[in-house]
Amino acid sequence: MALSIINIYVNVNGTSTRFFNVLAAILTVAEGTTVLATAFLDDSGNAATAFPVVTNDYYNLLINGVLQEGNSYTISATELILTVLLAQLQQELHWY
């Protein structure tokens, strides 16, 4: 199954914010693959301009509905960076 749906759930001070991205084309994933925040939509269907920055709160990343390990990605205000090796990601996607 190709990488096609990316969801990011952000919890800041008890308030959840969700971002959603259905990829228009197959995303070739390698160490350091980046997806810009502006490629995501928020719950209202509006284009995101940035992700909330968290310090004592958390992000949850789901790829094709599968929750990803916290060390497999980083999120900044402007982008999602996949830090997992391609083989690990492919293995996870085959389970889905």
GUKOLGU-871881 format. One record per atom (N, C-alpha, C): residue number from 1; atom name; x, y, z. Coordinates in steps of 0.001 Angstrom, whole numbers, plus 500000, padded with zeros to 6 digits. Example, Ala and Ser with C-alpha at 12.3 -4.5 7.8 and 13.67 -1.06 7.14 Angstrom:
residues 2
{nr:1	atom:N	X:513190	Y:494310	Z:507800}
{nr:1	atom:CA	X:512300	Y:495500	Z:507800}
{nr:1	atom:C	X:513200	Y:496700	Z:507800}
{nr:2	atom:N	X:512850	Y:497750	Z:507080}
{nr:2	atom:CA	X:513670	Y:498940	Z:507140}
{nr:2	atom:C	X:512900	Y:500030	Z:507870}
***
This chain:
residues 96
{nr:1	atom:N	X:500842	Y:498822	Z:500000}
{nr:1	atom:CA	X:500000	Y:500000	Z:500000}
{nr:1	atom:C	X:500888	Y:501242	Z:500000}
{nr:2	atom:N	X:500604	Y:502162	Z:499135}
{nr:2	atom:CA	X:501379	Y:503400	Z:499049}
{nr:2	atom:C	X:501023	Y:504331	Z:500196}
{nr:3	atom:N	X:501976	Y:505154	Z:500548}
{nr:3	atom:CA	X:501741	Y:506187	Z:501556}
{nr:3	atom:C	X:500737	Y:507169	Z:500977}
{nr:4	atom:N	X:499547	Y:507288	Z:501604}
{nr:4	atom:CA	X:498525	Y:508123	Z:500989}
{nr:4	atom:C	X:497822	Y:509077	Z:501929}
{nr:5	atom:N	X:497706	Y:508740	Z:503203}
{nr:5	atom:CA	X:496991	Y:509609	Z:504129}
{nr:5	atom:C	X:497876	Y:509882	Z:505341}
{nr:6	atom:N	X:498044	Y:511147	Z:505652}
{nr:6	atom:CA	X:498829	Y:511538	Z:506808}
{nr:6	atom:C	X:497942	Y:512376	Z:507719}
{nr:7	atom:N	X:497818	Y:511974	Z:508984}
{nr:7	atom:CA	X:497065	Y:512739	Z:509978}
{nr:7	atom:C	X:498012	Y:513135	Z:511097}
{nr:8	atom:N	X:497898	Y:514356	Z:511554}
{nr:8	atom:CA	X:498670	Y:514825	Z:512699}
{nr:8	atom:C	X:497681	Y:515355	Z:513725}
{nr:9	atom:N	X:497765	Y:514811	Z:514938}
{nr:9	atom:CA	X:496951	Y:515281	Z:516048}
{nr:9	atom:C	X:497866	Y:516013	Z:517013}
{nr:10	atom:N	X:497501	Y:517225	Z:517362}
{nr:10	atom:CA	X:498324	Y:518046	Z:518246}
{nr:10	atom:C	X:497513	Y:518348	Z:519497}
{nr:11	atom:N	X:498112	Y:518132	Z:520660}
{nr:11	atom:CA	X:497465	Y:518473	Z:521916}
{nr:11	atom:C	X:498281	Y:519556	Z:522585}
{nr:12	atom:N	X:497692	Y:520733	Z:522716}
{nr:12	atom:CA	X:498347	Y:521862	Z:523369}
{nr:12	atom:C	X:497423	Y:522360	Z:524468}
{nr:13	atom:N	X:497895	Y:522275	Z:525692}
{nr:13	atom:CA	X:497117	Y:522727	Z:526856}
{nr:13	atom:C	X:495714	Y:522133	Z:526891}
{nr:14	atom:N	X:495602	Y:520842	Z:526549}
{nr:14	atom:CA	X:494326	Y:520158	Z:526602}
{nr:14	atom:C	X:493414	Y:520400	Z:525409}
{nr:15	atom:N	X:493847	Y:521181	Z:524444}
{nr:15	atom:CA	X:493055	Y:521449	Z:523250}
{nr:15	atom:C	X:493653	Y:520688	Z:522071}
{nr:16	atom:N	X:492840	Y:519897	Z:521400}
{nr:16	atom:CA	X:493319	Y:519114	Z:520266}
{nr:16	atom:C	X:493110	Y:519863	Z:518961}
{nr:17	atom:N	X:494083	Y:519762	Z:518102}
{nr:17	atom:CA	X:494015	Y:520301	Z:516749}
{nr:17	atom:C	X:494441	Y:519188	Z:515812}
{nr:18	atom:N	X:493726	Y:519025	Z:514702}
{nr:18	atom:CA	X:494045	Y:517958	Z:513764}
{nr:18	atom:C	X:494370	Y:518533	Z:512401}
{nr:19	atom:N	X:495295	Y:517866	Z:511734}
{nr:19	atom:CA	X:495685	Y:518225	Z:510376}
{nr:19	atom:C	X:495625	Y:516964	Z:509532}
{nr:20	atom:N	X:495237	Y:517129	Z:508274}
{nr:20	atom:CA	X:494924	Y:516004	Z:507406}
{nr:20	atom:C	X:495531	Y:516246	Z:506035}
{nr:21	atom:N	X:496113	Y:515217	Z:505453}
{nr:21	atom:CA	X:496689	Y:515336	Z:504119}
{nr:21	atom:C	X:496462	Y:514034	Z:503369}
{nr:22	atom:N	X:495758	Y:514097	Z:502244}
{nr:22	atom:CA	X:495662	Y:512973	Z:501319}
{nr:22	atom:C	X:496588	Y:513322	Z:500174}
{nr:23	atom:N	X:497626	Y:512532	Z:500030}
{nr:23	atom:CA	X:498637	Y:512848	Z:499025}
{nr:23	atom:C	X:498075	Y:512699	Z:497615}
{nr:24	atom:N	X:498381	Y:513664	Z:496764}
{nr:24	atom:CA	X:497908	Y:513643	Z:495385}
{nr:24	atom:C	X:498739	Y:512692	Z:494528}
{nr:25	atom:N	X:499942	Y:512395	Z:494970}
{nr:25	atom:CA	X:500838	Y:511505	Z:494233}
{nr:25	atom:C	X:501601	Y:510661	Z:495248}
{nr:26	atom:N	X:502173	Y:509588	Z:494777}
{nr:26	atom:CA	X:502954	Y:508720	Z:495652}
{nr:26	atom:C	X:504139	Y:509510	Z:496195}
{nr:27	atom:N	X:504334	Y:509413	Z:497507}
{nr:27	atom:CA	X:505440	Y:510097	Z:498170}
{nr:27	atom:C	X:506592	Y:509118	Z:498329}
{nr:28	atom:N	X:507716	Y:509414	Z:497708}
{nr:28	atom:CA	X:508901	Y:508594	Z:497873}
{nr:28	atom:C	X:509523	Y:508960	Z:499201}
{nr:29	atom:N	X:509591	Y:507995	Z:500098}
{nr:29	atom:CA	X:510048	Y:508261	Z:501450}
{nr:29	atom:C	X:511491	Y:507786	Z:501623}
{nr:30	atom:N	X:512310	Y:508664	Z:502143}
{nr:30	atom:CA	X:513686	Y:508349	Z:502503}
{nr:30	atom:C	X:513975	Y:509070	Z:503807}
{nr:31	atom:N	X:515084	Y:508759	Z:504408}
{nr:31	atom:CA	X:515485	Y:509443	Z:505638}
{nr:31	atom:C	X:515443	Y:510945	Z:505402}
{nr:32	atom:N	X:514685	Y:511678	Z:506203}
{nr:32	atom:CA	X:514618	Y:513123	Z:506077}
{nr:32	atom:C	X:513566	Y:513650	Z:505113}
{nr:33	atom:N	X:512672	Y:512780	Z:504618}
{nr:33	atom:CA	X:511594	Y:513254	Z:503746}
{nr:33	atom:C	X:510772	Y:514305	Z:504487}
{nr:34	atom:N	X:510473	Y:515400	Z:503804}
{nr:34	atom:CA	X:509781	Y:516529	Z:504416}
{nr:34	atom:C	X:508434	Y:516772	Z:503745}
{nr:35	atom:N	X:507419	Y:517025	Z:504561}
{nr:35	atom:CA	X:506108	Y:517445	Z:504060}
{nr:35	atom:C	X:505800	Y:518775	Z:504742}
{nr:36	atom:N	X:505606	Y:519814	Z:503958}
{nr:36	atom:CA	X:505369	Y:521148	Z:504506}
{nr:36	atom:C	X:504007	Y:521249	Z:505190}
{nr:37	atom:N	X:503935	Y:522070	Z:506209}
{nr:37	atom:CA	X:502671	Y:522293	Z:506924}
{nr:37	atom:C	X:501597	Y:522803	Z:505975}
{nr:38	atom:N	X:501976	Y:523576	Z:504997}
{nr:38	atom:CA	X:501009	Y:524153	Z:504056}
{nr:38	atom:C	X:500372	Y:523101	Z:503147}
{nr:39	atom:N	X:500869	Y:521862	Z:503184}
{nr:39	atom:CA	X:500273	Y:520779	Z:502402}
{nr:39	atom:C	X:499109	Y:520127	Z:503133}
{nr:40	atom:N	X:498844	Y:520547	Z:504373}
{nr:40	atom:CA	X:497807	Y:519953	Z:505201}
{nr:40	atom:C	X:496580	Y:520853	Z:505276}
{nr:41	atom:N	X:495436	Y:520227	Z:505583}
{nr:41	atom:CA	X:494196	Y:520946	Z:505863}
{nr:41	atom:C	X:493887	Y:520794	Z:507344}
{nr:42	atom:N	X:493180	Y:521771	Z:507909}
{nr:42	atom:CA	X:492742	Y:521653	Z:509303}
{nr:42	atom:C	X:491354	Y:521018	Z:509339}
{nr:43	atom:N	X:490757	Y:520916	Z:510526}
{nr:43	atom:CA	X:489440	Y:520294	Z:510677}
{nr:43	atom:C	X:488349	Y:520987	Z:509878}
{nr:44	atom:N	X:488521	Y:522256	Z:509587}
{nr:44	atom:CA	X:487515	Y:523012	Z:508838}
{nr:44	atom:C	X:487734	Y:522947	Z:507338}
{nr:45	atom:N	X:488796	Y:522249	Z:506898}
{nr:45	atom:CA	X:489092	Y:522146	Z:505479}
{nr:45	atom:C	X:489916	Y:523294	Z:504957}
{nr:46	atom:N	X:490393	Y:524154	Z:505854}
{nr:46	atom:CA	X:491227	Y:525283	Z:505448}
{nr:46	atom:C	X:492689	Y:524860	Z:505374}
{nr:47	atom:N	X:493421	Y:525437	Z:504441}
{nr:47	atom:CA	X:494845	Y:525143	Z:504321}
{nr:47	atom:C	X:495573	Y:525588	Z:505585}
{nr:48	atom:N	X:496417	Y:524729	Z:506089}
{nr:48	atom:CA	X:497209	Y:525079	Z:507274}
{nr:48	atom:C	X:498302	Y:526062	Z:506878}
{nr:49	atom:N	X:498613	Y:526953	Z:507770}
{nr:49	atom:CA	X:499740	Y:527862	Z:507539}
{nr:49	atom:C	X:500936	Y:527448	Z:508367}
{nr:50	atom:N	X:500678	Y:526778	Z:509508}
{nr:50	atom:CA	X:501749	Y:526307	Z:510389}
{nr:50	atom:C	X:501159	Y:525294	Z:511362}
{nr:51	atom:N	X:502028	Y:524456	Z:511919}
{nr:51	atom:CA	X:501633	Y:523558	Z:512995}
{nr:51	atom:C	X:501862	Y:524265	Z:514322}
{nr:52	atom:N	X:501018	Y:524011	Z:515321}
{nr:52	atom:CA	X:501298	Y:524564	Z:516645}
{nr:52	atom:C	X:502615	Y:523987	Z:517177}
{nr:53	atom:N	X:503383	Y:524812	Z:517837}
{nr:53	atom:CA	X:504630	Y:524360	Z:518447}
{nr:53	atom:C	X:504319	Y:523908	Z:519863}
{nr:54	atom:N	X:504745	Y:522700	Z:520212}
{nr:54	atom:CA	X:504466	Y:522173	Z:521545}
{nr:54	atom:C	X:505749	Y:522101	Z:522357}
{nr:55	atom:N	X:505619	Y:522324	Z:523658}
{nr:55	atom:CA	X:506759	Y:522180	Z:524551}
{nr:55	atom:C	X:506486	Y:521093	Z:525584}
{nr:56	atom:N	X:505372	Y:521181	Z:526289}
{nr:56	atom:CA	X:505026	Y:520166	Z:527286}
{nr:56	atom:C	X:503820	Y:519336	Z:526857}
{nr:57	atom:N	X:503447	Y:519406	Z:525612}
{nr:57	atom:CA	X:502297	Y:518684	Z:525101}
{nr:57	atom:C	X:502790	Y:517672	Z:524066}
{nr:58	atom:N	X:501955	Y:517237	Z:523132}
{nr:58	atom:CA	X:502414	Y:516184	Z:522239}
{nr:58	atom:C	X:501767	Y:516231	Z:520865}
{nr:59	atom:N	X:502443	Y:515548	Z:519925}
{nr:59	atom:CA	X:501932	Y:515287	Z:518593}
{nr:59	atom:C	X:501699	Y:513786	Z:518474}
{nr:60	atom:N	X:500692	Y:513372	Z:517729}
{nr:60	atom:CA	X:500522	Y:511989	Z:517298}
{nr:60	atom:C	X:500486	Y:512012	Z:515783}
{nr:61	atom:N	X:501288	Y:511170	Z:515166}
{nr:61	atom:CA	X:501335	Y:511070	Z:513714}
{nr:61	atom:C	X:500774	Y:509728	Z:513293}
{nr:62	atom:N	X:499796	Y:509754	Z:512387}
{nr:62	atom:CA	X:499238	Y:508531	Z:511832}
{nr:62	atom:C	X:499461	Y:508530	Z:510334}
{nr:63	atom:N	X:499977	Y:507428	Z:509819}
{nr:63	atom:CA	X:500169	Y:507261	Z:508382}
{nr:63	atom:C	X:499312	Y:506086	Z:507962}
{nr:64	atom:N	X:498390	Y:506322	Z:507054}
{nr:64	atom:CA	X:497416	Y:505319	Z:506622}
{nr:64	atom:C	X:496722	Y:504680	Z:507822}
{nr:65	atom:N	X:496435	Y:505488	Z:508842}
{nr:65	atom:CA	X:495707	Y:505020	Z:510011}
{nr:65	atom:C	X:496557	Y:504335	Z:511069}
{nr:66	atom:N	X:497865	Y:504235	Z:510861}
{nr:66	atom:CA	X:498747	Y:503552	Z:511801}
{nr:66	atom:C	X:499533	Y:504593	Z:512602}
{nr:67	atom:N	X:499394	Y:504540	Z:513928}
{nr:67	atom:CA	X:500128	Y:505450	Z:514808}
{nr:67	atom:C	X:501620	Y:505170	Z:514690}
{nr:68	atom:N	X:502412	Y:506236	Z:514496}
{nr:68	atom:CA	X:503856	Y:506102	Z:514322}
{nr:68	atom:C	X:504590	Y:506318	Z:515643}
{nr:69	atom:N	X:505716	Y:505644	Z:515789}
{nr:69	atom:CA	X:506543	Y:505817	Z:516976}
{nr:69	atom:C	X:507048	Y:507248	Z:517041}
{nr:70	atom:N	X:507182	Y:507772	Z:518250}
{nr:70	atom:CA	X:507602	Y:509159	Z:518433}
{nr:70	atom:C	X:508960	Y:509493	Z:517873}
{nr:71	atom:N	X:509858	Y:508510	Z:517784}
{nr:71	atom:CA	X:511191	Y:508810	Z:517266}
{nr:71	atom:C	X:511292	Y:508641	Z:515755}
{nr:72	atom:N	X:510166	Y:508394	Z:515084}
{nr:72	atom:CA	X:510196	Y:508196	Z:513634}
{nr:72	atom:C	X:509884	Y:509476	Z:512859}
{nr:73	atom:N	X:509686	Y:510575	Z:513580}
{nr:73	atom:CA	X:509372	Y:511837	Z:512914}
{nr:73	atom:C	X:509669	Y:513005	Z:513849}
{nr:74	atom:N	X:509803	Y:514177	Z:513246}
{nr:74	atom:CA	X:509856	Y:515422	Z:514009}
{nr:74	atom:C	X:508910	Y:516401	Z:513340}
{nr:75	atom:N	X:508344	Y:517288	Z:514143}
{nr:75	atom:CA	X:507426	Y:518295	Z:513623}
{nr:75	atom:C	X:507878	Y:519650	Z:514135}
{nr:76	atom:N	X:507987	Y:520587	Z:513207}
{nr:76	atom:CA	X:508268	Y:521972	Z:513574}
{nr:76	atom:C	X:507048	Y:522794	Z:513178}
{nr:77	atom:N	X:507113	Y:524074	Z:513350}
{nr:77	atom:CA	X:505990	Y:524937	Z:512958}
{nr:77	atom:C	X:505732	Y:524866	Z:511454}
{nr:78	atom:N	X:506756	Y:524557	Z:510678}
{nr:78	atom:CA	X:506624	Y:524636	Z:509222}
{nr:78	atom:C	X:506612	Y:523313	Z:508485}
{nr:79	atom:N	X:506983	Y:522193	Z:509166}
{nr:79	atom:CA	X:507097	Y:520951	Z:508409}
{nr:79	atom:C	X:507065	Y:519704	Z:509283}
{nr:80	atom:N	X:506737	Y:518599	Z:508622}
{nr:80	atom:CA	X:506839	Y:517256	Z:509181}
{nr:80	atom:C	X:508051	Y:516623	Z:508520}
{nr:81	atom:N	X:508953	Y:516062	Z:509323}
{nr:81	atom:CA	X:510136	Y:515393	Z:508782}
{nr:81	atom:C	X:510103	Y:513940	Z:509237}
{nr:82	atom:N	X:510100	Y:513030	Z:508272}
{nr:82	atom:CA	X:510135	Y:511604	Z:508587}
{nr:82	atom:C	X:511588	Y:511205	Z:508804}
{nr:83	atom:N	X:511900	Y:510708	Z:509988}
{nr:83	atom:CA	X:513274	Y:510362	Z:510327}
{nr:83	atom:C	X:513484	Y:508865	Z:510401}
{nr:84	atom:N	X:512512	Y:508118	Z:509954}
{nr:84	atom:CA	X:512603	Y:506659	Z:509964}
{nr:84	atom:C	X:513167	Y:506202	Z:508615}
{nr:85	atom:N	X:513903	Y:505113	Z:508625}
{nr:85	atom:CA	X:514427	Y:504568	Z:507388}
{nr:85	atom:C	X:513310	Y:503987	Z:506543}
{nr:86	atom:N	X:513466	Y:504009	Z:505239}
{nr:86	atom:CA	X:512443	Y:503540	Z:504303}
{nr:86	atom:C	X:512008	Y:502113	Z:504601}
{nr:87	atom:N	X:512923	Y:501227	Z:504909}
{nr:87	atom:CA	X:512565	Y:499830	Z:505154}
{nr:87	atom:C	X:511619	Y:499704	Z:506339}
{nr:88	atom:N	X:511837	Y:500488	Z:507384}
{nr:88	atom:CA	X:510965	Y:500434	Z:508546}
{nr:88	atom:C	X:509569	Y:500919	Z:508191}
{nr:89	atom:N	X:509468	Y:501989	Z:507427}
{nr:89	atom:CA	X:508174	Y:502530	Z:507041}
{nr:89	atom:C	X:507424	Y:501541	Z:506156}
{nr:90	atom:N	X:508123	Y:500929	Z:505202}
{nr:90	atom:CA	X:507467	Y:499963	Z:504329}
{nr:90	atom:C	X:506935	Y:498786	Z:505132}
{nr:91	atom:N	X:507674	Y:498335	Z:506119}
{nr:91	atom:CA	X:507222	Y:497227	Z:506946}
{nr:91	atom:C	X:505942	Y:497595	Z:507677}
{nr:92	atom:N	X:505879	Y:498798	Z:508248}
{nr:92	atom:CA	X:504688	Y:499230	Z:508956}
{nr:92	atom:C	X:503489	Y:499313	Z:508018}
{nr:93	atom:N	X:503698	Y:499802	Z:506804}
{nr:93	atom:CA	X:502588	Y:499952	Z:505870}
{nr:93	atom:C	X:502059	Y:498605	Z:505405}
{nr:94	atom:N	X:502895	Y:497599	Z:505373}
{nr:94	atom:CA	X:502425	Y:496264	Z:504956}
{nr:94	atom:C	X:501500	Y:495644	Z:505991}
{nr:95	atom:N	X:501635	Y:496053	Z:507236}
{nr:95	atom:CA	X:500761	Y:495541	Z:508285}
{nr:95	atom:C	X:499361	Y:496124	Z:508189}
{nr:96	atom:N	X:499205	Y:497250	Z:507546}
{nr:96	atom:CA	X:497928	Y:497924	Z:507482}
{nr:96	atom:C	X:497048	Y:497345	Z:506416}
***
